[in-house]
């Protein structure tokens, strides 16, 4: 096992990298499923939030999975929801509320009813997975920072929170460590 005294193992880093990548893949799949359901039943949500991947958008869709439910919110209730979920910019809140009530394509009531639960479950599941993925990325970042060569891999253009540790785990355990293992 390649390890510096008090350091991390390649296996630890690889395990965290793989877990983060698996969670990211699952997130993309479920985001695409949610987007498809919203296109069929609640296209205004996609205009309001774009690709449904932020905590705020997912919290909103979990609470208000249909256009009818969202449009039933009073402005005061919408402001309260926004404040509870970290959005405090009054102008942006007002603009979103107006956008929420703009004319948009209307899905058939049967389609809305058929997919309401799907939207709610996917939004709730995505919230949990997003939190888990971010927790794993934080742990991966801590492991990555412990390696003496982490700065080299972090400085690579385009190497972010997942790619830099991945490259380090796959290619970066130094010749000195290999010599120590022999």
N, C-alpha and C positions, 0 to 999 in steps of 0.2 A: 504494500500500500504506500503510495507516494504521499509523504507528509513531512512538513517541517515541524520541529518541536513546537508544540502548542498551536500548530496550524491546522488547516482544513485538509480533508482528503479530496481527491479527484472525484470519488464516488459521491461524497456529500454534495459537491457542487453540481455534478451531473444529475443527481436525483432531483434537486431543486429546479434545475433548468428544465428537465423533462416534465415535472409537475406543472410548472408555470406555462410551458408550451401546450400541454394537454388542456389546462384550464382556458387558455387563450383560444384554442381551437373550438372547445365546447361553447365558449362565449360567442364566437363568430357564427357558429351553426344556429344557436338559439336566437341571436339577434336577427339573422336572416329569416328564421321562422316567424318571429314577431313582426318584422317588416312586411312579410307576405300577408300575414293576418290583418295588419293595419291597412294595407293597400286594398284589401277586400271589404273592410268594414269601417275604417276610421282614417281615411287618407288625410284629413285635416291634422291629425296628430303628427304625421310625417312632415307636413308643412310647418307645424309649430315647433317641433323638436329636431327635425332632420333624422339622421340615423339614430335609432333609439339605444343610446349607449351611456348616457349620463345618469348619475344617480337621480337627479331631479326628474328627468323624463320618465325613468322607470318607476319612481315613486308615484308620479302622477298617473301613469297608465295602470299601475296596480290599484290605485284608489278610484280612478275614473276610466274604466276600460272601454267606454263607448262615448261617442260624440254627444249623445243625449245626456248622459250623466255629467260630462264635463260642462256642457252648456247650461246645465241647471244650477251651476255654481253662481252665487252672487259675487259681485266684485270684492266685497269685504271677505267672503269665504276664500276666494282665490288669493287675495293678498295674504290672508292668514296661512293658507297652505304654503305659499311661496316663502314666507318668513320662517315657517317651521322647517323648511327644507333648504335653508341657506340662501335664498334669493331675496335680496333686500333693495335692489335698485328700483325705485318707484316708477321711473319712466319705462324701464324694460318690462316690469310687471304689467303696467297699463297697456303697453303695446302687445304683450302676449294675450292679455284678456280680450282686446279688440280682435286680434288674429283668431282667437278661439271661437269668436262669434261671427266670423266672416262666412259668406256663402261658400260652400264646398260641395263636392259630389256626395250624394246621400246613398248609402248602401241599403239594400232591402232589409226590412225588419227581421226577416227569417235569417239572413246572413249574419246580421249583427248579433242576434240571439245565439246562433250556432257557434260563433267565434268569441263571444264575450269572455267566457271562462278561459279559453285558450290565451287571449291577450293578458288577462289577469294573472294566470299561472306563469306564463313566460316572463312577464315583467317581474314578478316576485322571485322567480328562480334566477333570473339574470342579476337581480340585486344581490342575492346571496353569493352567486358565483363571482360577481365583480368584486365584492368584499374579500372573498377568499383569494382570488387572483392577486389582488393588491397586497394582501397579507403575505402571500408566498413571495411576491416580488420584493417586499421589504426584507424578508428573511434572506432571500437570495442576495440582495444588495449588501446585507451585513456580512454574509459569508464571503462574497466577492471582495469586499473591502479588506478582509483579513489577509488576502493573498498579496505577497510583496510585488507581484507583477500586475496587479489590478489596474494601476494607473496607465500602464502601457495599453491595455486592451480597452479601457474606458476612453482613451484619447483617439481611438480609431474613428474616422468619419462615419457617421450613421450607426455606430454601435451604441445601442441604448441599454435600457435596464435588463433586457433579456439576451440580446445578441452578444454584448461584451462578456458576460459571465459564461455564455455558451462557448464562445471562441476560446476563452481561457481554459475551460474544462476540457475542451477537445484538443487544443494544441499547446496550451501555455504552461504546463508543468515543466519546469526548467531542467536543463541537463544536469545541473548541480543536484537536484532532487533525485534524478535517475541514478546518478553516481552514488548518492547516499544509500539508495535502495539496494544497489549491488554490493 
